[in-house]
Amino acid sequence: MSIQLPYERPFIQKLNTGSMNKFGTKTEFAPVTHLEGVAVSKIIKEYGSPCFVISERQIRKNYQTAVRAFKTRYPKVQYAWSYKTNYLSAVCNIFHQEGSWAEVVSIFEYKKALQNGVDGSKILFNGPDKSTEDLELAIKNNSLIHIDHFDELYTLVGLLEGTEQKARVAIRVNMDTGIYPMWDRFGFNYENGQAWNALIKIMAHKELELVGLHCHIGTYMLSTSAYATAAYKLCDLAINLKAKYGLAIQYLDLGGGFASTNTLKGSYLQGADIIPQIDDYAEAITSTILNFGFSQDELPTLILESGRVLIDDAAWLVGSVVASKRLSDGRRATIMDFGVNLLFNAFWYDYKISPAQEFTHHTEDMVIYGPLCMNIDCIRENINLPLLNKGDQVVVHKVGAYNMTQWMQFIQMRPRIVLIDMQGQTHVLRENESLDTMMELERIPTHLQSSKING
Ligand SMILES: *Cc1c(COP(=O)(O)O)cnc(C)c1O
């Protein structure tokens, strides 16, 4: 009996033999069989494929490193965890246990922080969309309301008018930091005087207690000088408040935006080699504030709302090869059981992917697709990897930021998320979705309950 192999048309392949770069060769190909001592194959066997895996150890380490970078340079530092970056309660609670407050941008996140047990006075409420009811709740809980626009300011004034209540507020300031396009859709502009205008309006209302100045100048910022500029402009507003009203501002909030070690699409160099270190950001920000001329007893607290830099490298996505095929132009294509439905940020990042088992040394440039029946579902347009066969397992690195919040239930269900704790034990943080999960929210009108095909 002869077994006929499937026909593949021959093609000519460019081999990059021995081409060294400054990162050495083939570093991408080292198999990653274990995550923090736990076998990838075991994770997949127990929790399914694909599956997100989070490291408690790495989160705590990242947090402590980030705090140290600022606290060694400045006496009063407070972090507030950016919920939208990853709002799994277990993840948020790791940050809270380490000392972090909560930074939220919606009432959903706000209520989640309360439910996690965060004291209302330690929640920073950001974002352009806070309803009257949302603001009422934030006032009642003594939260820090970061006003985004004049309509929000007027709503607050209206709410407090004739009551004994006060609201603790800050304004979000947007400014030219030399990075374009400017994020001027959020907050009040510094250069055209709008921010100052908002501040004098707040000072005219004694029911509004102005406690801080906030900015968030962008995300994955590669320039530390942009932060020096932002800090300088916030300090300038603070000093003017002191001069005109005698008000010593309690805090300056420099937002988030520090880059993680992921590699941006189209970047020639690896992310890890070009991004500033947290120490560099810290140096730029703290030296600007310390140089500005605040009196020692009136130094404002420095608040930071870092998201991606604290969690990106603390999570992986493990998954499996669905199929390997050849495209019409001869390129190898590998289809995975995860796609842009789970890795939304694959639109910006070239995620590093490692095989999770030993392999031959033959490698090939290939495109990595997800399982969706949709052309945009591409995880890597071009990556050099060993040949991967159906059933082989892979690890996608540094997926902790924004994927577990921006993922979409499209065609496929969302998979499990597990945590590896400090002792190397695994815990489910979120169950996988099922048909039942979907149907729980659906309603079918009586006349549409029959699916009988007529005709
Ligand atoms: C998203 C966001 C953050 C976190 O940003 P990263 O780039 O993830 O550090 C912080 N503050 C505000 C207001 C945000 O919207």
The ligand as a MOL file (V3000), in Angstrom:
LIG
                    3D

  0  0  0     0  0            999 V3000
M  V30 BEGIN CTAB
M  V30 COUNTS 15 15 0 0 0
M  V30 BEGIN ATOM
M  V30 1 C -5.1570 54.5390 29.4110 0
M  V30 2 C -4.8000 55.5380 30.4270 0
M  V30 3 C -3.6920 55.3450 31.2650 0
M  V30 4 C -2.7150 54.1840 31.1020 0
M  V30 5 O -1.9540 54.3920 29.9570 0
M  V30 6 P -0.7020 53.4330 29.5660 0
M  V30 7 O -0.2710 53.9600 28.2510 0
M  V30 8 O -1.2160 52.0450 29.4900 0
M  V30 9 O 0.3310 53.5960 30.6240 0
M  V30 10 C -3.4620 56.2880 32.2470 0
M  V30 11 N -4.2700 57.3690 32.3920 0
M  V30 12 C -5.3290 57.6020 31.5850 0
M  V30 13 C -6.1660 58.8000 31.7890 0
M  V30 14 C -5.6250 56.6950 30.5720 0
M  V30 15 O -6.6740 56.9320 29.7690 0
M  V30 END ATOM
M  V30 BEGIN BOND
M  V30 1 1 1 2
M  V30 2 1 2 3
M  V30 3 2 2 14
M  V30 4 1 3 4
M  V30 5 2 3 10
M  V30 6 1 4 5
M  V30 7 1 5 6
M  V30 8 2 6 7
M  V30 9 1 6 8
M  V30 10 1 6 9
M  V30 11 1 10 11
M  V30 12 2 11 12
M  V30 13 1 12 13
M  V30 14 1 12 14
M  V30 15 1 14 15
M  V30 END BOND
M  V30 END CTAB
M  END
